[in-house]
Amino acid sequence: MRSYWPLILLLAAMWGASYLFIKVAVEDIPPAAMTDLRLSIAAVLLTAYLVQRTGAASAVEALRRAWIPCLVLGTVNAAIPMTLVAWGETHIDSSIAGIAQSSVPIFVAILGLRFLPHDPLRGAQIVGLAIGLAGVMLITGVHPDGGAWAVAGTFAVVLSSLSYAAGGIYGQLHIHDTPGPVLAAGSMIVGAIALLPLAIADPPTKAPGATALAGLLALALIPTFLGQLLLFRVLRLFGSRRLSLVTFLMPGFAVAYGAVLLGETISATALAGLTLILVGVILASGQRLFGVQAQESAA
């Protein structure tokens, strides 16, 4: 239990920083190209890590056996949502993107009504869904600075949450025995390949500046590569349900990074939307925020 909070806070800090790094990188690099580079760098690092752990032959064989889940997760859990967030952040602040993405568990609960019939929602969870969706609509639909394009950018991030939720449901139903590092490396490889045509179609029009390149490298290294490795450690020690607490913590880090490092301001409407989303997530997921104990979990 003593190690849970440091690990989960570190993971939230890493993933919360992704919105800051994306905002900096897309200033000079178009969204699809930036995301493709992000995934490509992470794919190389994760594959090297896998080879170092298991050997080249074993790594290749493991990736070959896991090609179907890697194909699904690389598309639904990497290429699509990451590109949507990157495009969204060309129109909205990084803090708003972090708040909008806190809606992932809301969509997990909604998709679970269809794909997880063995886990039906109870009364409090239904109320939580309604509250959380109200928060999503508040963040997306109220006229933020930037007008219609800002609404579109926020909606793109909300769609990315739906894509991440679909990936989570798929993983819960179909992935049991594949080691986490194999899935991480394979999904990054697939995502990078899937985005390559879009990256070629919309390349940077000028050489990216040092700040954008630093943002890209930090994005690939910290929340993508190191974040994936830390994710598997938390999963192995504490299980997927306890891992989901990171959802409550990420928006706070995203807002803090945006305010301190980018000078972004957060409106009362955005804070109200965040509050509704987090209350909805707590009710809809039935989470207990304390009393965490380590457990075994296949990862």
N, C-alpha and C positions, 0 to 999 in steps of 0.2 A: 504493500500500500504506500510505503514511503516514496517509492520511485515513480508512482503513477503520475502525481501532479507535476513534477519537473518534466517528465517526458511529454505529457499532453500539452503543457504550456509551451514547451519548445516546438512541438509540432504545429500548434496554433500560430506561434510567432513566425514560423517558416512559411506556412501556407497563407497567413494573412499578409505577408510581405509580397506575395506573388502579384497582387493588384498594383502595388507601387512599382514593381519592376516592369510589369506590362505597360503601365502608363508611360513610363520613361522610354521604353523600347519602341512603342508604336509611334512616337513622335517622328522617327526617321525611317522605320521599317514597316511596310504594310502588314496588316494583321495575319494573313495566311502565311506570308513569307517568314514573319517573325515567329509564328507558332511552329512552322516546319523546322526552322533552325533550332528552336528550343527543344523540340522532340528529338531531332537528330543528335544534338549534343548529349542529351540525356540517354539516348539509346546507346551511343558509343560507351559512355561511362558505365551504364548498368550492365551492358554485355561484357565489358572488361571485368567488372566485379563478379559476374556470374562465372566467367571462364576462370578467374583466379580461384574461386571457391570450389568449382567442380571439375575443372579441366575442359579443354576445348571440345573434345569429342562428346563428353557428357552434356555440355551446354548445348551443342548443336542438336543432339538427340532430344533433349528436353524441350527445346523450342519447337522442334518438328512435331512432337507429340501434342503440344499445346497450341497448335496453329489456329484452331477454331476459336477457343476463348480469347486468344491474343488478337485475332481478327475482329471479334465483336468489341472487346474492350478498347482496342486501339482506335476504333472508329467512334464508338458511342461514349467512351469514357476518356478520350484524349483528343482526337482530331476535331470532332464537332464542337464539344463544349469549350475547349480552349480557344478555338478560333472565334467562337461567338463572344466570349469574354473580351478577347483582344479587339474585335471590331466594336463592341459596345464601349470600350474605354477610349475609342477615338471620339466619342460624343459625351461621355459622362466622367465624373471624377472617380478616382480609384476607390474612395470610401463608399460611394453609392454602389459600385460594383460589388464590393465586399458585403454590403448589407443585402443587396438583391440575392446574392448567392447563398445566403444563410437559409434560403427557402428549400434547399435540397431535401431535408427530411419530410417536409410537407408533401412534396411530390412522391417521395418513397411511400408514404402512407396512402396517397391516392392510387398509385399504381398497384399497391398491395391489395386493394379491394378487388382487382381483377386477377392478378397473378399470384397472390398469396391467400387464397380463400381459407386455408387452414389457420390463418392468423387474423380473425375478424376484428373490426374496430369496436370499442365500447363507447358508452355515452360520452365520457370525458374526452376521448380521443376525437370523436366527431365534432365536439365543440372546439377542440384545439385546431382541427382542420379549418373550420370556418374562421376562427380568429387569425390563423396564419395566412389564409388566403386574403383576408381583408388587409393584412399588412402588405402582402405582395401587391395588391391592387393600389394601395395607397402609394407605395414607392414608385410603381410603374405609371399610374394614371394621372397623378397630380402634376400640374405643369411646372416642372423644374426649370432652372436656368438652362437655356439652350433650346427651349421649345420642342417642336415635334421630333427633331433629331435626338434630343436627350431622352424623350419617351421611347423612341425606337432603340436607342442604345441600352436603356434599362431593360426593355423587353427582351433584347438579345441575351442579356445576362440571365434573365429569368428562364429563357428557353434552354440555356446551358445547364441550369439547375435541373430541369426536366430530363435532359440527356444524361447528366450524372446519376440521377435517380434511377433511370432505366438501366444504366450500367450496374448500379448496386443491386437492383432486383435480379438481373441476369446472374451476377456473381453469387448471390444467395441461392439461386436455384440450380445452377449448373457447374459451379467451380467448387470442388471439394479437396481434391488430392494434388492439385498443381501447386508447387512451391511459389511463394510470393515473388522472389527475385526473377523467376522465369516469366511470370505474368507481367511484371514490371518491364523487363527488358523487351519481351515480345510485343507488348502493346505499344511501347514507344517506337519500336521499329515499324510496326504496321501504321501507326499514326503518321510518322514521318513520310512514309511512302505514299499514303493516301493524300497527303496535302501537297506533295511535290508538284502536280500539275497546276494547282492554284497558285503556288509560290512562283512558278515559272511565268504564269500568265500575268501576275501583278508584282513584279520585282521592285525594289527600291529605285526611285528615280535619281537619287544621288547617293554618294557614299555616306553611310551612317556616321554620325558623330561619335566621339568618344563616350559621351554620356549614354547614348542609346545602346552602344555595344556593351558598355558595362552593365546596363540594365538587363540586356539579353543574357549575358554570361551569368549574372547573378541569378536570374530566373531559372536558367537551365541547371545550375549547380545547387542552389539552396532549396527552393520548394519542390523542384522536380526530381533531381537525383538524390540528394541527402534526405529530402522529405519522404521519398518512397522507401528508403532504407529504414528510416525511423518508424514509418507507418507499419512495416512488417514486424518490427520489434514490439510495438505497442499491441498489435494484433496477437502476437504470440504470447505475450505476458498477461493481457487483460481481456482479450476478446473484442468482437466487433461492436457490441452494444456499448461498452465503455469507451471505445474509440470515438463513438459518435458525439461525445461531449465536446469534441473539438469544434463542432458546428456552432456551439454557443460562444466560443471564445474568439474565433477567427474575425468576426466583424469588428470587435473592439480593437484588435491589432490593426486591421485595415484602416479604420477611422483614425487611429492614433498616428500611423505612419503617414497617411495623407495629410493630416493637419500639421504635423511637425516638420516633415521633410518636403512636402509639396505646397504647403500653405493653403490647403483646401479648407473650406468651411462646411460644416454640417448643419443642415436646417432642422428646425423643430419638427417638420413633417417627416424628414428622413429618420429622425430619432423615434418618432411615434411609430413609423412603419417597422423599424427594427424591433421595438418593444413588442408590437403585436406578433411579429413573426416568431420571436423567441418564445413568447408565452405559448403561442400555438404549437411550436415544435415540442416544448416540454410536455404539453397535454397530449398531443397526438402520438408521441413516441413513448409516453409513460416512463420517461427517464427519471432516475434518482440521481441527483447531482453529487451525493456523498455516499459514504459506505462502500468505497471501491475496494475490491480484493483481487489479488492476482489470480489468474486461472490459466489453464492450458487451452491453447487454441491453435488449430492447424493453420499455418501461414507460411 
